[in-house]
Amino acid sequence: MNILWLQSAGCGGCTMSLLCAEDPNVFDLLDGAGLHFLWHPSLSEATGAEVRRLLAQVEAGEIPLDILCVEGSILMGPNGSGRYQMLAGTGRSMLDWLRSLAPLARHVVAVGTCATYGGITTAGENPADAIGVQYDGSHIGGALPADFRDKSGLPVINIAGCPTHPDWVTETLLMLAEGAMGSDALDGYGRPRFYADNLVHHACPKNEFYEYKASATQLSEMGCMMEHLGCIGTQAVGDCNIRGWNGAGSCTRAGYPCINCTAPEFEDPGHGFTETPKFAGIPVGLPSDMPKAWFMALASLSKAATPHRIGVNATQDRIAVPPSLKKPKP
C-alpha cells in the first residue's frame, strides 16, 4: 500500500513526533508491513517538477492512492477559496488538492489535532479560517463534508493529538494495511479507539495523590494537578501514560498538566492551561462519568484520610517523607 502525505497549515510537529517511533523505527516498521511513501514533503527526496508529475498521475488515476495522510489544518480563506495556502508550484490551493485527492483514496487519515479538528491554527480570531479535514472543532463537516466516506466506506480517520503519538500513527497505518480498521474501531469523533478508549489519567504517576486529593500548588511539586493547575487527564482520551512517549515520558510524568490535546477545541479552553476554573471552590471540570455530588463526597473523605506522607510530598519537588517501614509479621 502506498501513502501520500500532505503537510498543510501547522508546525510539522506530528512528523517530528512520528520520527520518534522506536524499535523498529518508522521506516523499517512501515516497510515491513508493505507500506511506503509515494511522497512526504519532509522525508522524501523528490521535489519540484517530479512531485508535480506524481500528483498529476495520482489525480489522473494512473497511480493508485491507498492512504492519503493530511497533517495540519486546511485554510479556507479568503472567502472559502483556500488560496491563503497554495501547494507550491501547482498554482492550486491545498483545499483544492484535498478535495480532488480524497475521493480517490482508499483511506483518508488526518494526523494531529490541527488536521482533525482545526487545533492550534484555529485559536483566537482565526483570520485564515483554518478548519479540520472533516471537522470544524467539535462539529462534523470541515474541508470535506460530513457525509464524506472513503472508498472503503470509512469517514476520515482522526489521529488527534498535539503532537500525536508516533505509535498512534503507525498502529493506525498497520491496521489499515491489514484491513482491521472498521467503523466500530473509531469513537464518536473519528479517533481510533485503541487509544481513545483510554483516559490520560490511566497509569498517571500522580494517581496516589489524586486518590487522596493531595494537590500540588505549583508546577514543580509532586501532587495531583487537577485541583489547582488545570490538569484534565481524568477527562482527556489517550493512553499517554500507558504507552509512554520516547519510551517512558508523558506530560504528567514531566510535571505538566494534561491539556486534553486530543479533543476538539482544546486550544481555546477559556482560561490558562495551568489554571483550574472553579465555582465556589469546586473545580468546574470533573472526571468523566462521575456525578458532582459523588465526587464531592469522595473528595471530602479522601482528604480526611490523607496519610501524612502523601500530604507532605504533594507540595514538594521530591520525596520528603518516604513510605514507612513495615516489620514482617512473626
C-alpha positions in Angstrom: 0.0 0.0 0.0 1.2 3.5 -0.8 0.9 6.6 1.3 0.7 10.2 0.0 1.4 12.7 2.9 0.4 16.3 2.6 1.6 18.9 5.1 -1.0 21.7 5.4 -1.2 24.6 7.9 0.7 23.7 11.1 4.1 23.4 12.7 5.1 20.0 11.3 5.4 18.7 14.8 3.4 15.5 14.1 6.0 14.5 11.5 8.7 15.3 14.1 6.9 13.1 16.6 6.5 10.3 14.0 10.3 10.1 13.6 10.5 9.2 17.3 9.0 5.8 16.7 11.4 3.2 18.1 12.1 -0.5 17.9 11.8 -0.6 14.9 12.0 2.9 13.5 9.1 4.2 11.4 10.8 3.4 8.0 11.6 -0.2 8.9 8.2 -0.7 10.6 6.2 0.6 7.6 8.4 -1.2 5.1 7.9 -4.5 6.9 4.1 -4.1 6.6 4.3 -3.3 2.9 3.6 0.4 3.3 5.7 3.0 1.5 5.5 6.7 0.9 4.7 7.9 -2.6 5.8 11.3 -1.2 6.3 13.0 2.1 7.3 16.7 1.9 9.8 16.4 4.8 11.0 12.9 4.3 11.1 12.3 0.6 13.9 13.3 -1.8 11.6 14.3 -4.7 10.9 18.0 -5.2 9.6 20.4 -7.8 8.6 19.0 -11.2 9.0 15.4 -10.1 6.4 15.9 -7.3 4.0 17.8 -9.7 4.1 14.9 -12.1 3.5 12.4 -9.3 0.5 14.4 -8.1 -0.9 14.6 -11.6 -0.5 10.9 -12.1 -2.3 10.2 -8.8 -5.1 12.6 -9.7 -5.5 11.0 -13.1 -5.8 7.6 -11.5 -2.5 6.4 -13.1 -1.1 5.7 -9.7 -3.4 4.2 -7.1 -3.8 6.0 -3.8 -4.2 3.7 -0.8 -3.8 6.2 2.1 -3.9 10.0 1.9 -2.5 11.4 5.1 -3.0 15.1 5.9 -1.0 16.9 8.6 -2.1 20.4 9.6 -5.3 22.3 9.3 -6.8 23.4 6.0 -7.0 27.1 5.4 -10.4 28.1 3.8 -9.7 31.8 3.4 -10.1 34.1 1.8 -13.8 33.7 1.2 -13.8 30.0 1.0 -11.2 29.9 -1.8 -8.4 28.3 0.2 -5.9 30.5 -1.5 -4.3 31.6 1.7 -2.3 28.3 1.3 -1.1 27.2 -2.1 0.7 23.9 -2.8 3.9 25.4 -4.1 4.5 25.2 -7.8 1.0 23.8 -8.6 -1.0 27.0 -8.7 -3.7 25.3 -6.7 -4.7 25.6 -3.1 -4.2 22.8 -0.5 -8.0 22.8 -0.2 -8.4 22.1 -3.9 -5.9 19.3 -3.8 -7.5 17.7 -0.7 -11.0 17.8 -2.3 -9.6 16.3 -5.5 -7.5 13.5 -4.0 -9.6 12.4 -1.0 -12.3 10.7 -3.2 -9.5 8.7 -4.9 -8.0 7.4 -1.7 -8.9 4.0 -0.2 -8.4 5.7 3.2 -8.1 9.3 4.4 -6.2 9.9 7.6 -5.9 13.3 9.5 -2.7 13.3 11.5 -2.7 15.6 14.6 -5.3 17.8 16.1 -4.8 20.6 13.6 -5.8 18.2 10.8 -8.5 16.5 12.8 -10.4 19.5 14.3 -8.5 22.6 13.4 -6.3 22.7 16.5 -3.9 25.5 17.4 -4.1 27.1 14.0 -7.8 27.9 14.7 -7.1 29.5 18.0 -8.2 33.1 18.7 -9.9 35.0 15.9 -8.8 32.5 13.2 -8.3 35.1 10.4 -7.2 32.5 7.9 -10.4 30.5 8.5 -8.5 27.3 9.4 -10.5 24.1 9.7 -10.1 20.4 10.2 -10.2 17.9 7.3 -13.7 16.6 8.2 -14.5 18.6 11.4 -14.8 22.2 12.4 -13.9 22.0 16.0 -16.4 19.6 17.5 -18.8 19.9 14.6 -18.8 17.4 11.8 -18.3 18.9 8.4 -14.9 20.6 7.7 -12.9 20.9 4.5 -14.6 17.7 3.5 -18.4 17.3 4.0 -19.9 15.5 7.0 -21.1 12.7 4.7 -17.7 12.1 3.1 -16.6 8.4 3.1 -13.5 6.9 1.6 -13.6 4.0 -0.9 -13.8 1.5 2.0 -16.8 3.3 3.5 -14.9 4.9 6.4 -15.0 8.6 7.4 -11.8 10.5 7.8 -9.7 8.7 10.5 -8.8 11.3 13.1 -5.5 10.6 14.8 -5.8 13.5 17.2 -3.0 14.8 19.5 -0.8 17.8 19.6 1.5 16.4 18.6 0.1 12.9 18.1 1.9 9.9 19.5 4.1 8.2 16.9 2.6 4.8 17.8 -0.9 6.1 17.2 0.1 6.9 13.7 2.0 3.7 12.9 -0.6 1.4 14.6 -3.4 3.1 12.6 -1.5 2.6 9.3 -0.7 -1.0 10.2 -4.4 -1.7 10.9 -5.3 -0.2 7.6 -2.8 -2.3 5.8 -4.3 -5.4 7.5 -7.9 -4.3 6.8 -8.5 -4.3 10.5 -9.9 -0.7 10.8 -13.7 -0.7 10.6 -16.2 1.9 11.6 -16.5 0.2 15.0 -12.8 0.9 15.6 -13.5 4.7 15.7 -15.0 6.7 18.5 -17.6 9.4 18.2 -15.0 12.0 17.0 -13.4 9.6 14.5 -10.5 8.8 16.7 -9.0 5.2 16.7 -10.4 3.5 19.8 -7.2 1.6 20.6 -6.0 4.8 22.2 -9.2 6.8 22.6 -10.9 4.3 24.8 -8.3 5.1 27.5 -8.0 8.2 29.7 -4.7 10.1 30.2 -5.5 9.5 33.9 -4.9 5.8 33.5 -1.4 4.9 34.8 -0.6 8.5 35.7 2.3 8.6 38.2 0.3 11.1 40.3 -2.7 8.8 40.9 -1.8 8.2 44.5 -2.0 11.9 45.1 -5.3 12.1 43.1 -6.9 9.3 45.2 -6.4 11.4 48.3 -6.9 14.8 46.6 -3.4 15.8 47.7 -2.8 18.7 45.4 0.2 20.5 44.0 0.1 24.3 44.1 3.0 24.9 41.7 4.3 23.1 38.6 7.4 22.0 40.4 5.5 20.0 43.0 4.7 16.3 43.1 1.0 16.4 43.9 -2.1 16.0 41.7 -2.5 18.9 39.3 -6.3 18.7 38.9 -7.4 20.9 41.7 -5.2 23.9 41.1 -3.1 23.5 38.0 -5.6 22.8 35.2 -5.0 19.1 34.6 -7.9 17.4 32.9 -6.3 14.0 32.5 -9.4 12.4 34.1 -11.5 13.7 31.1 -9.0 13.5 28.2 -8.7 10.5 26.0 -5.3 8.9 25.3 -3.1 6.1 26.5 -0.2 8.6 27.0 0.7 7.2 30.5 0.3 3.6 29.5 2.2 3.7 26.2 4.7 6.5 27.1 6.5 8.9 24.8 10.0 8.2 23.7 9.9 5.0 25.8 8.8 6.5 29.1 7.6 10.1 29.1 4.3 11.9 29.2 3.1 15.4 30.1 2.0 14.5 33.6 5.2 12.4 34.1 7.2 15.5 33.3 5.1 17.5 35.8 2.9 19.4 33.4 -0.9 19.2 33.4 -2.8 17.3 30.7 -4.5 20.0 28.5 -6.7 17.5 26.6 -4.9 18.0 23.3 -6.7 15.0 21.7 -10.0 16.8 21.9 -11.8 19.3 19.6 -11.4 22.9 20.7 -8.7 22.2 23.3 -6.8 25.3 22.1 -9.4 27.7 23.5 -10.3 26.5 27.0 -11.3 30.0 28.1 -8.6 30.1 30.8 -4.9 29.5 31.2 -3.8 25.9 30.6 -2.3 25.8 34.1 -5.4 27.2 35.8 -8.3 25.2 37.2 -11.6 27.1 36.8 -13.7 26.8 40.0 -17.2 27.6 41.2 -17.5 28.1 45.0 -14.1 26.5 45.3 -15.1 23.4 43.4 -13.3 22.6 40.0 -15.7 23.1 37.2 -14.3 20.2 35.1 -14.8 16.9 37.0 -13.8 13.4 36.0 -15.7 11.8 33.1 -18.8 9.8 34.0 -18.8 10.9 37.7 -21.7 12.8 39.2 -20.6 16.0 41.0 -22.2 15.0 44.4 -20.3 11.7 44.4 -17.1 13.5 43.6 -17.6 16.0 46.4 -18.4 13.2 48.9 -15.4 11.2 47.8 -13.1 14.2 47.9 -14.1 15.1 51.4 -13.5 11.5 52.6 -10.2 11.2 50.7 -8.8 14.5 52.1 -9.7 13.5 55.6 -7.9 10.1 55.2 -4.8 11.5 53.5 -1.7 9.9 55.0 0.9 12.3 56.4 3.5 11.1 53.8 1.2 11.9 50.8 0.0 15.2 52.2 3.6 16.5 52.8 5.0 15.1 49.5 2.2 16.7 47.4 3.7 20.1 47.8 7.4 19.1 47.5 9.5 18.8 44.4 11.0 15.5 45.5 10.1 12.9 48.1 10.4 14.4 51.6 8.7 11.6 53.5 9.4 8.1 52.4 7.0 5.2 53.0 7.1 3.9 56.5 8.9 0.6 57.1 6.7 -2.4 57.8 8.0 -5.1 60.1 7.3 -8.7 58.9 4.7 -10.5 60.9 6.1 -13.3 63.1 
